[in-house]
């Protein structure tokens, strides 16, 4: 390869290597995505709560479920089990809702913590969730039952903690918790032989808030309403199932993709190095076609002038002038009454006298069979002056 090509290739290679290293070693920004997924150690992930789950149900199996409700329950009959869902929103489709209701009616228990519970399930349980906007203020929540109620409550800062159940059937519901405003955020609904435990403060179950020992107590007490028995832990309906890292970070996190990336990078460099020289013939320089329009017009003009056809030249000059008036000032040129003359004068900023002078010359030429060379010179002079003054 020629040396002059190397001086461009080397800086390119160095730049690519530096950018790759920077992307690999740069610290990731704090991800505040509300994930709730058991694999995520981000502030709003569910890594800690899932790790603590076996302690919440001692001597009983905690089974991770990563499929829709329908797939889990359609071919199985469960009795004496719990099913826990923690996510931003919970709105299962009609089929999932039917299977979940049947599951509870047979004597099982379902715990759902979400900012809002909607769809077929909410309609069947006759509940409505009211959502408050994200708050920066310190918020307090507590339990209602005396045996678990805290004297000072549980305080949280920054997040959605004021959501509550705005509608519910008081004949079927047992209130388990409220916020500082007295709105119900945790309730139990008896359904068939089982129970639904519904909660509107899912952020309390995330890594960020579980690092506080007082908040740990809220989580333990909230889940203590469930019987100590075999428990299914949902990880399917989590927003955190979507991978949120950058493309390059994901590639570097996978061994096979990382090696593929480096192989492609080296291959591109080698290709540029060995095949960078031009292989096709030199493309001949073809001069662009010259614009001969001006020369053509001059030739035609000279032909008319030599034949002393002054009237024809003047008529063409007048035709171009009137076309200019129509296109630039949007004035009709079929007749030149006082109103038309005034419009041209106003739009061109020339006096009506000058406009009338030009139009008078045009009228004379139009009504003449032949004109002299001096007449042609006069009309040309007046038209050219008009163009200069109205630029």
Phi, psi and omega in degrees: 000144182292149182297327181294334176282327180297325183293339175268328183288317184299311177300326179296314179298315180298319179297315179299318180295316181297316180298321179296316180297317180300316181296326182288316189267347183295139180291142178283144174290153178296125182264111182265022177296137177279088189271306183065001182285145186291339180277344190270129177259010176292164185310317182257032174268176183245024184298313186291314183296323178290325178293328180276345187308315180300331178286335180284332180232070186300143178065016178229147184284134171253115187252124179283132179241123184239029178229164177299159181305316182303314181294329182283320191259347189296324185247014184231144175249113181250142175219136179073044178229163174248154176225121186247129177235125176228119182197177179295307180226153180229110181215074181294153179288178186303314184293315179298318181297319180298315181293324180291319177296318178295321179300315180289321183298337181274002175114011178262171183235139179237130175249125180233123174239117183202154177300325180212141176242122190227184172078206185299323181294315179297320178296318181294324180272356178057053177233156172223141182253135175255128182256130173265159177286161178305133184239144175264353184282162174283128185239147183236137176228162181201169177270162181261326182288133184303324185291342180239353183293138179267145181295319183257354181080185182236118186261140179226148181235135174068096176156185178265095181236002182256005176295147181206171179272112182277337178220139175195159181276107184296339180283340183252346192255141169248121181283126181250340182198154180220164173265182186295339179274358180088007179275142185284123178240002179209125182213163179239132178241120176285127181222110185063232179267355183243193185219146167255129173250114188244132187224141183249016180235067184294338181296338179296339183266007183267165182305315186303315185271341178283348177288345176269125185297324179296321180289331174303321182297321179298317182296315180299317182290323180298318181276348180289347176290340177281146176296149177280097183203179180305134188230133173265133182246112182286131172229018181267316186276022183272138174295334183288357176293342176278134180282128188252356181286167178291164182300314182293322178297321179293317179300317182288340180278346180252121187303312183294319179293325179297314179294322177298320179298314181293323178297316178297318180299313179294320180298319179296317179297315180295322179298314179298321184293316186267334185242018182286341181287147181288132183254339181277164178295156178295130181283123181295147179278121179254115181296141180292152178294135181279148178275110183256018182297315182298316179298322180296316180297318179297320180296313180296320179298316179297324180296314177298319185292319180295329179277000180058034177270067187293325181298316180297316179297316181297319180298321178291322178297317179295319180300317179293324180295314180295324176296323177297317179298316181295316185284324185272321186250357178054048179241133178291143182243020179288330176212153184239074175276182184297322181295318179294317179299319181295320178299314180297318181297316181296317185281335180262353181064024175255159179287156178295333179297316180293321179296316180297325180297316180293316182294328177295318178296320179297318182296320179298314182295318181297331182262005180258142176287320179219153177230161181270171177297325180293323177299320178296318180296319182295311181294323177297318180297314183294319180294316180297321177297321178300315179298318182295319184283343183250018178294000000 
